[in-house]
Amino acid sequence: MRQAEKGISLFRPLVVALWFSFLLLPFKGVKASGLLFVFLAVSIPVFNGIAGAVKKMHLPLAQLKKYFPQDKRYLILLLLPVFIVPFVSEDYVIDVAILSGIYVILALGLNVVVGFAGLLNLGFVAFYAIGAYSYALIDTKLGMGFWSALPLSVFLTIISGFLLAIPALRLKGDYLAVVTLGFGEIVRIILNNWDSFTKGPNGISGIAPPSLMGVTIGKLSSYYYLVFCLVVIAVFVMRRVKDSKIGRAWIAIREDEIASSAMGVNILKYKLYAFAFGSFWAGLAGCLFAAKMRFVSPESFTFMESVLILCMVILGGLGSIAGVVIGAVILVFLPEVLREVQTYRMLALGAGLVFLMVFRPQGLFGGKSVSLGS
C-alpha cells in the first residue's frame, strides 16, 4: 500500500505539469508549453520536498505564541490598513473593495450552509437576487428608504430560504445540489420574464442610495465604510454563532448526520436554521448591491455567480471564517489585477483552483477535508 501511495505521489507532479502545459498550448504554442511542463515537473517535487522537511522540523509554534500579544485589542492594528483605504486609493480601487466586501458577506452566508452544515447549495445566488430585487421594488414602488426597506427585504429572503428548505432538505448530496441549482434558475427566469413587475431584462433603475441622519451615502468612500462596518458585524456574528449550540449542531450534522440524530439533534430543524441564516446574509448583501449599483437586472444573478461564491468558500476553507473572508477578497481582486492579460485571467483562475484542490483540498485555511452531505 505504501509503495502504491509513493508511486502516486511521484506520478502526480507529472500529471499536474502536463495538464497546465496542455492549457497553455492553444495560447502560446508547443515551445512555451514544453518549457512550462519541464519547469513544473522539476519545481513541484522540489517544493514538496521543502514542505516535507519543514513539517518534520516540528517547529514549537506553541512556544512562539508567547512572544506575540494575545490582547484582542491589537486586532485593531490589522484593521487599520483596511480602514484607511479611501484616503490612499483612487475610486476604482474603492469600488472593487466595496464589491469584495459585499462578496465577503455572501460567502460567509454560504459558508453557513456549505461549511458549517455540509449542505451543497448551487443556487445561493437566488437569495442574493431576491434581496436585491426586494429592496429595488420596495424603494421604487413604495418609496421606502434603505433602512426601512432593509428589514423587510431580508425577511422576504429568509422566507424564501424556508420555502426552499422545507421540501429540499430531505435530499442529500448531489440531489440537494440539483434542487438548489434549479431553484436558482427558476428565480432568475421569473425575474427575467415577469416584465410587468420586475421590468424583465431591462432591469430596475433609479434605486435610491442609503442615507444616514439626512445625509445621503452616495460617495464611494462613505459607502465603503458602511459595507466595512457590516462586514465586521457579519464576522463577529459568525464567530459567535459557530461557537454556540446551533453552530455545534451544524458541525455535528456535517461530520456525521446519523450519529447526530442518535444523540438527539433535530436534523431537519437545524438544517432549516442553516438555510434561513445563510439566506439572511444573502439578502443583506443583495440590498447592499442594489443600493450601490442603483440598478438591478437578471444578468447579475446567473448560475456562475453561485459558482463564484462557492469557489470563495472552497478556496478559503470550508467552515473557516477567516479563510472565507480572504478567499472572497482574492477572487474579487484577482480578476482585476489580471485585467491586463484579460485573455488568460479566467484560465489562470481555473488552473489555480485545480492546483489548490490537488495539493490542498481543504482550502487555504481549512482543517481536514469536509464531505458535503454524502
N, C-alpha and C positions, 0 to 999 in steps of 0.2 A: 504493500500500500504506500509506504514512504517513497519507494522508488518511482511509483506511478505519479505521486504528487510532485516529486522532484523533476520528473520529465515534463510535466505540465508547466511547472514554474519556469523551466528553461525554454519551453516552446512558446509561452505566452508573449514575451517581448518581440519575437519574430512575427507573430500574428498581428500584434498592435502596429509594428513598424510597417508591415505590408499593407494594413488597412489604411493608415494615414497616407502612405505614398500613393495608394490607389485613388484616394480622394483628391490628391493634388494633381494627378495625371492629366485630367481634362483642362486644367488651368495653366500649368507650367511645362508640360511635356515630359518625355521619358527621362531626360537627363536630371532635371530637378527632382523628379520622383525617386530616381535611383539614389541620389545624394541624400535625400531625406530618409530613405529606407536604411542606408548604411549608418547615418547619424543616430537614428532612433534605436537600431539594433545594437549599437555599441553603448549608447548613453543610458538606456533603460536598465540593463543589468548592472552598470556601474552605480547608478542611483540606488537601486535596490540593495546593493552590497553596502553602500554607505549607510543607508537607513537601518539595515540589519545590524551593522556594527554599533551604531548609536544606541539602538534598542538594547543590545547586550551589555552596554556600559552601566545600566541600572542607575541612572542619574538620581541623586537624592532630592527629588522635587519637594518632598515633604519638608526637608530641612531648609530648602531655599525659600520657602514661603515666609519664614520668619524675618527675612530681610526685606520684605515688601510690606507696605502699610495695609492693614486689614480694615481700617475705618472706611465705611461706605461713603463718607463724605468726599473721599478722594475720587470717587466716580465722577464728580463734577468736572475734574480736570480732563477726563476723557470726553465729556460732552462739550467742552469749551470750543474745540475746533469746529464742531458742527454748529454751534451757536453763532459763530462769527462769520459763517459763510456769506450771508447777504452783504456784509461790509467789505469783503475782499474779492467777491466774484462778480462776473457780469450776469446779465439777465438770463442768458442761455443756460449757464450752469445752475442758477437758482431754479429755473423752470424744470430742469432734469432732476434736481434734488427734491422738488415738490412731488414730482411723479414717482420718484423712488420711495418717498415717504408713504404715498398712497398704496403703492405695491407692498410695502412692508406690512401695513395694516391688513391688506388682502392675504398675504402669505401667512401672517400669524393666525388669521381666521381659518385658513385651510389646514394649517398645522394642527389645529384642534381636532379636526375631523380625521385627517390622514395620519398625523404624527402621534397624537395622544390616543385616539380611539382605534386607529388602524383600519379606517373605512376609506376605501379608494373612491374618491369623488372626482369624476372627469367633467362635471358640469357646474363647477363652482362659480363660473362667470355669470351664470343665470342670476344668482343672488346679487352680484355686483351690478348687473343690468337693472334688476328690479329696484334696488336702492337708488340708482341714478335716475331712472325714469320716474320713480315715485316723487322724488324731490322736484324734478323738472315739471311734472304735471301739476303738483300741488302749488308750486310757485307761479307758473304761468296761467293756470286756470282759476285758482282760488286766491292768488295774491298773498299767500302766506310767506313770511320771511324765512331765512335759513334756519334760525334757531327754533322757530315754531314748527317748521316742516320736518326738521331732522328727527324728532322722536316718532312722528307718525310714519315717516319713510322707513325708518329702521324697524318699527313694529310690523309694517307690512312685509318687510323682508323676512323677519322671524316667522311670521305666519306662513309664508311660502316655504320656509325651511321645514316647518312642522308638516305641511301638506305633502311635501315630497317624502319626508322621513317615514310617515305612517305606513304607506304601502311598500316602501323600498327597503326598509331595514330588516325585513325577514329574509332578504337576499344577502349573499356574501361574495367577496372576491370579484371575479370578472363580471358576474351577473349584476352586482351592485354598480360596478363601473359603467356598464352598458346602460342601465336605467338612468343614472345621473347624467351621462352623456346625452341621452335622448331628451331629458328634461331641459338641459341647456339649449339644445337645438330648438325645442318647442318654444321656449321663451323668446329666442332670437327671431324665429319665424313669425310669431304673434306680433312682436314689436315691428317687424318689417312689413306686415300685411294689414295691420289694423290702421288704415290711413285716417279714418275719422277721429281716432282717439290719440294715436301716437305720431301721426303725420308720416307714418311709413318710413321709406328710405330717405326722405328729406330731413328727418330728424326734428328735434325741438330746439329752437334758438330763443334768444332773449331771456335766458335764465339769470336771475339776479345773484350777484355775489353776496357772501355773508357780510353782515355789519355788526359792530360791537359798540354799544353806547352811542349810537347815532353816527358812528364813523364807518364808512364802507371799507371792507378789507378787500380792496381791488388790486393794490400793488403786489407784485410778486414777493417782495421782501416781507410784507405783512402776512400774506397767505402762507409763506414758508414757515413762519413762527406758529401759525395756527396748526398746520399739519405736524410740525415738530412736537408741539405740546400733546396732540392726540396720539402720536406715535409713542411718546414717553408713557402716557396713560395706558395705552394698549399693552406695552411691555410689562409695566407694573402689574396690571390686572392679570396678564397671562402667567406671570411668575407666582402670584398668589393663588390662582386657580389650580395651577399644576400641583402645588403642594397641599391642596385642600382634599377633602373627602371625595369630591366629584372627580378631581384630577387623578387621584389614585385609582378610582374605579375605572376611569377611561384607560389608564395604562394597564390595569389588570385585564381588562377586556381585550386589549391589543395583544397582550402576551399569551393569554390562554382563555378563550371565551368559556369553554366547558368548565374549567376549574373555577373561574369567577362566578359562574352560575351556581356551582355546587357550594360556594362559600356564601351565597345569599345575595349576590349582586344582581339587581334587576337589569338584565341586559338591554331590553328594549327601552326602558326608561332612560338609561344613561346614554344610549345611542341617540335618542331624541334630544337629550340635552346637548350632545356634541353637535348635532346638525343645527339646532337653534342658536347655540352660542357662536358657532362658526359663521352662520348667516348674519348674525348681528354685526360682526365686524365687516363682512362684505357689504352690507347695506350702508354702514358708516363710510366705507371707502367709496362707494358709489355716489353718495351725496357730495363728498369732497371733490370727486372727479367732475360731477356735473356743475358744481359751483365754480370750479376752477376754469373749465373749458367754456362754460356758459352756453354749451351746445352739446346735445347727445344724439347719437344715431345708432342703428343696429350694427354698423360696421365696427364699432368699438368693442363689441361683446361677442366675438366669434369663438369658435372652439379652440383656436390657437392661443387665445388669452388664458383659457383654463390650463392648457398645456404649459404655458409660460409660468403661471403661478405655481403649478405643481413642480416644475423644474426648480423654482426658487426654494421650495421646501426640501426637495431631494438634495439639491446642491449644498445647502447649509447643514442638513442632517435631520432626519425625521424625529420630531419631538424636542429638538434643541431650539430654544427661543433665540439665543444669540446667533446661532448658526443660520436660522431662517432670516433674521434681520440682515446679516451680512450677505446671504445668498440673494436676497431681493435687491440689495444695493448693487451687487456685482452685475446681475442680469439686466438691470436698468442702465447702468453706466457703461457697461462693456460695449454694447452696440453703438453707443455714441462715441466712445473712444476709437472704435474701429470704423467710424464713418468714412474716413479717408480711403479705406480699402473696402468699400461697400460690397463689391462683388464677392469678397471672401468672408465677410464678418459672420454670416449665418453658418457657413462651413466651419469656421473656427469655433463658434459657439457649440454647434452639434458635436464636433470632434472632441472638444474639451469635456463635454458632459459624458461622452462614451469613455474617454480616458479616465475620468473620475470614477465611473461605475466599475471599470475593470480593476483599478488599483485601490480604490477606497469607496466601496459600495454604500457604506454607512453615512457618507457625506463628509463635509469638511469638519464639522463639529459634533457629529453624531457619535453615539456609542456603538453598540452592536447593531447589526442589520435588523430591520423590522419587517415582519411579514404582514402584508396588507390583506387582512381578512381571509386568509387561506383556509 
